[in-house]
C-alpha cells in the first residue's frame, strides 16, 4: 500500500515511523515533511495548504491512502 502523509511536525513523524514498520506499506511520502521524516519517508516539497499541488501529486502518484495530520 502506497501512503501519503500530509504535515511536517512531530505527530507526522510518529505516524510515518509506525507506518514504515508495517510490511503492508509500500512507498511512503510525506508532504512537506522535515529533516527527521526524510530519514524514513520520501519528502515532497508541497506545502500542506497547497490543495492544488496535493491533488496534482495524488493524481500522478496514486497513493492508496492519504493521511491528513490533525493540525
N, C-alpha and C positions, 0 to 999 in steps of 0.2 A: 504494500500500500504506500503510495507516494503522498506526502503530507506537507502542507504549507502552514507554518505558524506565523501569525501576524503580531508583531510587537518587538520590543528591544530591551526589556528590563529583566529583573531577576526572576519574576514569575515565568516569563517566557523561556528563560534559560533552564529553569527547573522542568518545565514542560518538555522542552527539546531533549533534555537529558533522559527523562523517563521514556519518551517515545523511542529514542535511539536504542534503548535496551530491548525493545520488543523485536522478536525475529520476524514479525509481520511488517515492520517498517522498511520500506524501500528507500527511495530518495526522500531527503528531509531538507526543506528550505525554510528559512526564516527571513521575514521582511519587516523592518530593515535589519534586525539582529544587532549584534555588538561583537566586540573582540572575543569575549568568552564564549559566546554562542558559536562563533566561527570555527572553533575547535571541534564542534560536534555536529554542525549542520552547515549547509551552503547558504551564506547570507546573500540576500538580494537587495540591491540599493534602490528600494522603493519605500517612500515614507508610508507609515501606517495610515495616514489620512489621504493618500493619493488613490482614490477609488478607481479612477480610470486606469492607472498604472497596475493596480492589483488585478483588475478584470482582464487586462491585456495579458499579464503574466499567466493568470489561470487558464485563459483560452489557449495560450501557446503550450504550456507545460502540462495541463490537465491533471492537477492533483486530485487524488481520490477523496481527500479530506482537507478542509481548511479550518484551522483552529484559531479563532479570534480571541486574543487575550482580554481579560476583564477590564483593563483600563481603556 
